Amino acid sequence: MIRSGQEPLPPSGEAPLVTTCGRQVAVKRLLLALPERPITRVTLDVGPVVRGEPGLWASLTVAEARDLARRLLAQAALADAGASAERSAADN
């Protein structure tokens, strides 16, 4: 039998990421156990900050989650390259 629900922690057992501004970002798997066709989604839960600002939540298909991961990695690489270039310019 398949149970519906959201896993409390990812399979790796990692706790949510806490950003420098205090938001918790949790990535989980959501399973909707429909008898004819179970549906699995990857969820992204960006919780509220300490000051109580509202958070947000997204449910992504597997393909969408992979596309988002690719985009995040690409932007992180660009940010790294930009930071390295700025450090090099400051050293000269």
N, C-alpha and C positions, 0 to 999 in steps of 0.2 A: 504494500500500500504506500502511496506517495502522500506525504504531508504537505499542506500549504504552509507558507511562512517565510520568514526572513532569517538567515543565519546571523547569530549575534556577532560573530567574528569571522573574518575570512579564513579559508583553510589553513593559511600560514599561522593563524593565531595572533596576528598583529592587532594591536589596539588602534583606535582612530588616530589619524595624523592631527596634531594640534599646530595650527599656524602661529606665526609671530604675533598676529593680532588677536589670538585667543579662540579662533573658530576650530571646532573639531570637524574633520572630514572623514567620514566612514564610507568604505566601499564594501558592499555586501552582495549576496546572491538572493534574489527573490524567486520563489517557486510557487506557481499557482497550479494546484493539482486538479486540473480538469480531467475527468475520466476519459474523454475522447482524445485529448491532446494536452499534456502538461506544457505549461509555458514557463520558461526560465528567463529572467532578466537580471541585469547587473544594476544595482542601485548605487547612487551617489547621494549621500546625505551630508549637506554642509550645515552644521548646527549653528545655533545662535552664538554670538560672542557674549562675553561676561556682562556687557552692558544691556543685554536683552534684545538686541537687534534681531529681527526674524532671520531664520535660516532658509534653506531651500533644499529641494529634493528632486531627483531625476531618476527615471527608470529607463534603461537603455537596453536595446537588443544586444546580443553578443557582437554582431558586426559594428554597431554604433560604439560599443565600449572599446573595441579594438581601434576604431578610427579615432576616438577621443584620446586613447593612450598614445597613438602615433603622433597626433597633433601636439600633445603635451610634451612629448620627448623632443619633437622638432623645435618647439619654442624654447625649451630648456637649453638645447644646444646653441640656439641663437643668443640666448641670454648669457650663457657661458662665454661664447666668442666675443660678445660685446664687452663683457666685464674684463676679459683678458686684453682686449684692444685698448680699453681705457687705462688699465694698469700700465701697459707698455708705453702709452703716450705720456702718462704722468711720470714715468721713470726717465724719460728723455729730456 
